[in-house]
Amino acid sequence: MSGLPDAPETPGAAPAKVPPAVEVTLPDGRRRLVQVNFCKNPRCENFGVSAVLPRYARRAKAAGAAGSAYTIAARGKDLPLLHCRLCGEMPPMKSNLGIVEELVRLSRYLAKPLEGGCRNTTCSNYGRPASDSLAYQRFGWTDRGSPRFRCRSCKKTFSVPVSPILRQRVPHKNRIILKLLMNKSPLSRICEVADVSMQTVYDKLDFFFRQLTTFAAEHERALLDGFARDRVYVAVDRQEYIVNWSRRQDKRNVVLQALGSAELETGYVFGMHLNFDGSLDPATVGAEAATAGDFSAAPPFRRHARLWLDPDYAAAQAESLKRMSKRSPPAQSLADDIEATYDNADVRPDIESAELMTSARQFPSAGMQVRNEYTLYAHFFLLRELFRGVEKVRFYLDQEPGIRAACLAAFEDEIRERRCDAFYVRIAKELTVDEKRRLVRESQERFNEAVDANPDMSLNEVAVLLMQEEMDRAASIGKWKDRWLAHPVPNSSEAQKALCYLTDFDDYDRDHVANLYLKGSLHAVDRFFMQVRRRLSFLERPIGTASKAGRTWYGYAAYRPVHIEKILAVFRVYYNYALKGADGKTPAMRLGLATHVVKLDELLGVHEARKSP
């Protein structure tokens, strides 16, 4: 992807009241304008209407101007909010430049790799691909089988490697190391089994990251080209990861979150994005932020708005202490849990930010932690590009205001065109096995009674009937009076769950709405999360130490966040293309992006190797 513009500015002009829209170049060359500062209430006339806030916004003559039905409010120091004068919603403002920067980071892997060519920067052919026969001529082969070319202009020669493993010293150990990594072997055991050093394992992880993301890009670019599907049902949730401290003098953890999206019917994971950018240097970013005046600017107007900066830590820690003191007591029921989630979100200065900065946490020493809400927004904007060929998209979201806002902002056009719908799904996750079995048994008994009472109906029609009864019993919960209902036909993995229709325009018939509710589930993404915990020793659930409250240590966990970033990317590809289910198919095969179970050699690019003639 191309470089990013700086935040638009007009010399001598007064500071903007609302962060300006920013244009981004997508991996396939298309350009899109990003502006998320508008009302997030789908049923409000201001939904999708960007705030402009001219000087005369309060005057009567501006009453009908697009984007003028907003005012600026504040919630705490330097936290500007938009106040929609039509419905009363108060969404926090965000930097569109920060969202674009994060979108570029998440989608960079999709860009087509540059083909090799003349490396002489002073040559007229510099930058032209090796396939250009007018610029180059064939000039034999290297000892390892790579084709060599000679530039017709400067006469210098160069080779184009045909296999990613040509320069590796122990390429024959790639398969065993990858298999061990994907099957929960600790790094020390991998060194022992494969007879390699720890540095070699880390080098191999870097290689796996490059090779598998390249493999994924070759297949997922078909989605950007308009891969056609009638419907896509997507479950979205987050998972948290703990990074071990590396210095005994500072036993604080780095805590990061990753947002995942998985298709319900195929299990394909479209993204697993960590709020961490390993390409950045904290010292360099800090100097740039100081020069740009970020430390005195409100967060959405900063040059580095998407990043956590060191001076932010003390203020964030103080706010986190306030939030924790106001948290609701443990819930006694699923309805209480849903209401407590609303209450706990409402005490945040920024309702879209769920991160807690406690005394037991710190920022990464290498790389930069991204403000979680910017990763959420970028994740959904990337999904929007991947779903270009989809007629209708249905999202089932974990109950989190930041996820809701990001989804509605990225897909606002599709929502207004009724090509996208979003639901909250809340699962009772603390149930014991016996409680789950009891709830499933009771629901099955009710279902069987309904089947007996309606002998002329199919099983699906009975389920729709039961859901419509729940729709009539839906209850308003939380500050925004969202309508929640219980799922009448749960299963053992989601024995008790409730749903809320976030984009209900009252324009679907009851049978249609009931079927959308019945599909509501987070199982696809939660199954991927479970596999992450079970298969990756880096990311197994850590344990808390008895002596230091809030501090967590796990002997096999990563010491550097960049390793989490890379192994998540590797496992997503491995899960989608190499792990088959009970039906003998992988998620990629079910989605139509692959025709067979991909072998490890194919993932690693070994099949592309060419022997020297």
TASUL-V848118 format. One record per pair of residues at least 4 apart in sequence whose ideal C-beta (glycine too) atoms are under 6 Angstrom apart, sorted by the first residue. I is the first residue (numbers start at 0). J is the second residue. D is the distance in whole Angstrom. If there is no record, write none. Layout:
I|J|D + I|J|D
This chain:
0|24|6 + 0|26|6 + 0|103|5 + 0|107|6 + 0|110|5 + 1|24|4 + 3|100|6 + 6|96|5 + 7|19|5 + 15|19|6 + 16|52|4 + 17|36|5 + 17|50|5 + 17|52|6 + 18|94|5 + 18|95|5 + 18|299|5 + 20|32|5 + 20|34|4 + 20|95|6 + 21|33|5 + 21|95|4 + 21|96|5 + 21|99|5 + 22|30|6 + 22|32|5 + 23|31|6 + 23|33|6 + 23|99|4 + 23|102|6 + 24|30|5 + 25|29|5 + 25|384|6 + 26|106|6 + 26|109|4 + 26|110|5 + 27|223|5 + 33|95|5 + 33|98|6 + 33|99|5 + 34|49|5 + 34|95|6 + 35|93|5 + 35|408|4 + 36|50|5 + 36|92|5 + 37|47|6 + 37|48|5 + 37|49|5 + 38|43|5 + 38|45|4 + 38|46|5 + 38|83|4 + 38|88|5 + 39|90|5 + 39|404|5 + 39|407|5 + 40|46|6 + 40|86|5 + 40|88|5 + 41|46|5 + 41|414|6 + 41|502|5 + 43|85|5 + 43|86|4 + 44|85|6 + 45|68|6 + 45|83|5 + 45|85|5 + 47|411|4 + 48|65|6 + 48|66|6 + 49|66|5 + 50|66|5 + 50|69|4 + 50|81|5 + 51|66|4 + 52|56|5 + 52|69|6 + 55|61|5 + 56|61|6 + 56|67|5 + 61|67|5 + 68|84|5 + 68|85|5 + 69|81|5 + 69|83|6 + 70|82|5 + 71|79|6 + 72|80|5 + 72|82|4 + 72|89|6 + 73|79|6 + 74|78|5 + 74|80|6 + 74|348|5 + 75|348|4 + 77|297|4 + 78|348|5 + 79|92|5 + 79|297|6 + 80|89|5 + 80|91|5 + 81|90|5 + 81|92|6 + 82|89|5 + 83|88|5 + 91|349|5 + 91|351|6 + 92|299|4 + 93|299|5 + 94|299|5 + 94|304|3 + 97|304|4 + 97|305|3 + 97|373|5 + 98|373|6 + 98|376|5 + 98|377|6 + 100|305|6 + 101|305|5 + 101|373|5 + 101|374|6 + 101|377|4 + 102|106|6 + 102|377|4 + 102|380|5 + 104|276|6 + 105|272|5 + 105|377|5 + 105|381|5 + 106|381|5 + 108|212|4 + 108|216|5 + 109|216|5 + 114|128|4 + 114|129|6 + 115|129|5 + 115|159|4 + 116|127|5 + 116|128|5 + 116|129|5 + 117|122|5 + 117|124|4 + 117|125|5 + 117|150|4 + 118|157|6 + 119|153|5 + 119|155|5 + 120|125|5 + 122|152|5 + 122|153|4 + 123|152|5 + 124|134|4 + 124|150|5 + 124|152|5 + 127|131|5 + 127|134|5 + 129|135|6 + 129|148|5 + 129|159|5 + 134|151|6 + 135|148|4 + 135|150|6 + 136|149|5 + 138|147|5 + 138|148|6 + 138|149|4 + 138|156|5 + 139|147|5 + 140|146|6 + 140|611|6 + 141|145|4 + 141|147|6 + 141|158|5 + 143|165|5 + 144|609|5 + 144|610|6 + 144|611|4 + 145|158|4 + 145|160|5 + 145|161|5 + 146|159|6 + 147|156|6 + 147|158|5 + 148|157|6 + 149|156|5 + 150|155|5 + 160|165|5 + 161|609|5 + 162|607|5 + 162|608|4 + 163|210|6 + 163|604|5 + 164|170|4 + 172|176|6 + 172|193|5 + 173|603|5 + 174|599|5 + 175|193|5 + 176|193|5 + 176|203|5 + 177|207|6 + 177|599|6 + 179|184|4 + 179|189|5 + 181|534|6 + 181|573|5 + 183|534|5 + 183|536|5 + 184|188|5 + 184|189|5 + 185|536|5 + 185|555|5 + 186|200|6 + 189|193|6 + 189|200|6 + 190|195|6 + 190|197|6 + 195|199|4 + 204|565|6 + 206|210|6 + 207|211|6 + 207|569|5 + 208|565|4 + 208|568|6 + 208|569|6 + 210|603|6 + 210|604|6 + 211|569|5 + 211|572|4 + 211|602|6 + 212|568|6 + 214|602|6 + 215|219|6 + 215|572|5 + 218|592|5 + 221|226|5 + 222|226|5 + 222|385|4 + 225|387|5 + 225|388|4 + 226|388|5 + 227|388|4 + 228|389|5 + 229|390|5 + 230|391|5 + 231|389|5 + 231|392|5 + 232|263|4 + 232|393|5 + 232|518|6 + 233|260|5 + 233|262|6 + 233|394|5 + 234|261|5 + 234|263|6 + 234|395|5 + 234|521|5 + 234|523|5 + 234|524|4 + 235|260|5 + 235|396|5 + 236|397|4 + 236|521|5 + 236|524|5 + 237|256|5 + 237|258|5 + 238|257|5 + 238|528|5 + 239|256|5 + 240|255|5 + 240|538|6 + 240|563|6 + 241|252|5 + 241|254|6 + 241|541|5 + 241|551|5 + 242|253|4 + 242|557|6 + 242|560|5 + 243|556|5 + 243|558|5 + 244|250|5 + 245|558|5 + 250|550|6 + 251|359|6 + 251|360|6 + 251|361|4 + 252|360|6 + 252|551|6 + 253|363|5 + 253|560|6 + 254|360|5 + 255|273|6 + 255|274|6 + 255|275|5 + 255|560|6 + 256|274|6 + 256|371|5 + 257|271|5 + 257|273|4 + 258|272|5 + 258|375|6 + 258|378|5 + 259|271|5 + 259|524|5 + 260|269|5 + 260|270|5 + 261|268|5 + 261|523|4 + 261|524|4 + 261|527|5 + 262|267|5 + 263|523|5 + 265|586|5 + 265|589|4 + 265|590|4 + 266|523|5 + 266|586|4 + 267|575|6 + 267|586|4 + 267|590|4 + 268|527|5 + 268|571|5 + 268|575|6 + 269|385|6 + 270|378|6 + 271|567|5 + 271|571|5 + 272|374|6 + 272|378|5 + 273|564|5 + 274|369|4 + 274|371|5 + 274|374|4 + 275|366|6 + 275|368|6 + 275|560|5 + 275|564|6 + 276|367|5 + 276|369|6 + 277|366|4 + 277|561|4 + 277|564|6 + 279|284|5 + 279|367|4 + 281|285|6 + 284|303|6 + 288|293|4 + 288|303|5 + 288|308|6 + 291|302|4 + 292|296|6 + 293|301|4 + 293|302|6 + 293|303|6 + 294|310|5 + 296|300|5 + 296|301|5 + 298|304|6 + 299|304|6 + 305|369|5 + 305|370|6 + 305|373|4 + 306|367|5 + 307|311|6 + 307|362|6 + 307|368|5 + 311|315|5 + 315|356|4 + 316|356|5 + 318|348|6 + 319|355|5 + 319|356|5 + 319|357|6 + 322|346|5 + 325|346|5 + 326|343|5 + 327|339|4 + 327|342|5 + 327|343|6 + 330|335|4 + 330|336|4 + 330|339|5 + 331|335|5 + 333|427|5 + 333|495|6 + 333|497|6 + 337|425|5 + 337|476|5 + 338|476|5 + 338|477|6 + 340|398|5 + 341|477|3 + 341|478|6 + 344|350|5 + 344|400|5 + 345|478|6 + 350|400|5 + 351|372|4 + 351|400|6 + 351|401|4 + 351|404|5 + 352|372|5 + 353|401|6 + 354|371|5 + 356|360|6 + 359|549|4 + 359|550|5 + 362|368|5 + 363|368|6 + 363|560|5 + 366|560|6 + 366|561|6 + 369|373|6 + 369|374|5 + 372|401|5 + 375|401|5 + 375|402|6 + 375|405|4 + 376|405|4 + 379|405|5 + 379|406|5 + 379|409|4 + 380|409|5 + 382|386|6 + 383|409|5 + 383|410|6 + 386|392|5 + 391|418|5 + 392|419|5 + 393|420|5 + 394|406|6 + 394|421|4 + 395|422|5 + 395|424|5 + 395|519|5 + 396|402|5 + 396|423|6 + 398|423|5 + 398|425|5 + 406|421|5 + 410|414|6 + 410|419|5 + 413|418|4 + 413|419|4 + 414|419|5 + 414|502|5 + 420|502|5 + 421|501|4 + 421|502|5 + 422|498|5 + 422|500|6 + 422|519|5 + 423|499|4 + 424|498|6 + 424|519|5 + 424|521|5 + 425|497|5 + 426|493|5 + 426|496|5 + 427|495|4 + 430|434|4 + 430|435|5 + 430|494|6 + 435|491|6 + 435|494|4 + 438|494|4 + 438|495|5 + 439|491|5 + 439|494|5 + 442|489|6 + 449|461|5 + 449|465|6 + 450|461|5 + 453|461|6 + 456|460|4 + 456|461|5 + 462|488|5 + 462|517|6 + 463|510|6 + 463|513|5 + 465|487|4 + 466|487|6 + 466|513|4 + 466|516|5 + 466|517|6 + 467|509|6 + 467|513|5 + 469|484|4 + 469|485|6 + 469|487|5 + 470|484|6 + 473|482|4 + 473|484|4 + 474|483|6 + 475|480|4 + 475|482|6 + 476|483|5 + 477|481|6 + 481|499|5 + 483|497|5 + 483|499|5 + 485|497|5 + 486|496|5 + 489|493|6 + 489|494|5 + 492|522|6 + 498|516|6 + 498|519|4 + 507|511|4 + 507|512|5 + 521|525|5 + 522|526|6 + 530|534|5 + 531|535|6 + 531|538|5 + 532|539|6 + 532|540|6 + 535|566|6 + 536|555|4 + 537|557|5 + 537|566|5 + 541|551|5 + 541|553|4 + 541|556|6 + 543|551|5 + 544|550|6 + 544|552|5 + 557|562|4 + 557|563|5 + 570|574|6 + 572|576|6 + 573|577|5 + 574|578|5 + 575|586|5 + 575|587|5 + 576|585|6 + 576|587|5 + 576|593|6 + 576|597|4 + 577|597|5 + 579|583|6 + 579|584|6 + 579|585|5 + 579|596|5 + 584|588|4 + 584|589|5 + 585|596|6 + 587|592|4 + 587|593|4 + 588|593|5 + 597|601|5 + 597|602|6 + 600|605|4 + 600|606|6 + 601|606|5
